[in-house]
Structures are given as C-alpha cells and as structure tokens.
C-alpha cells in the first residue's frame, strides 16, 4: 500500500519538473540543476515520492568499470503519480488563489494543512 504524501512547496516544485515531460526519466543531478535544491533536500523528496508510489526508480544499465563511474538512478513518474501530481498541484494552486477565509493554509515546509 502506498504511503500518504504531504505536498510541501518543495515537493510541488519537484513534481512540476516531472510534469514538464511526464514520460522522461530524470536523474538526481538533472533535478538538482532544474530545482536549485541541494542533494540533501532533493533526495529525501525523491525517496518519499518513490515510497508513495508516485515515482519509479531504476538503475542505469551500464558497466560501472567500463564507464568509470557508478550507475545513476533514474526517476520517472508512475501513471498514478502523474495523475496524483496533476490533481495535487491543481488543488494547491486553487487553495492559493482563494480568499483568506476559504483557503486552506499552506505551510512552506509542512505541506497543505
């Protein structure tokens, strides 16, 4: 069973990067460049998204000794992840656009309350 995922601003930013081209696998370094997040912030988010079933992580199929580097991990949105990401980002955008009396509170690191 997939874990419930809190959508923080940082998680939303990572999801937006994946939704630019949902079928494109992304590497951690690529995501660090596009989000501006350091590895210590990005990789825990990727782990939570994988644990929730929104991302699929696969190892690059290379010979590390031949390439002179370890295999990289690729992350790709699952079908469910793409659907959930779109819904959650739309809900977040709607919540932010509502008047204060009706909007759900959005916390910078705590997610949508």
Secondary structure, 3 states (H helix, E strand, C coil): CCCCCCCCHHHHHHHHHHHHCCCCCEEHHHHHHHHCCCHHHHHHHHHHHHHCCCEEEEECCCCHHHHCCCCCEEEEECHHHHHHHHHHHHHHHHHHHCCCCCCCCEECCCEEC
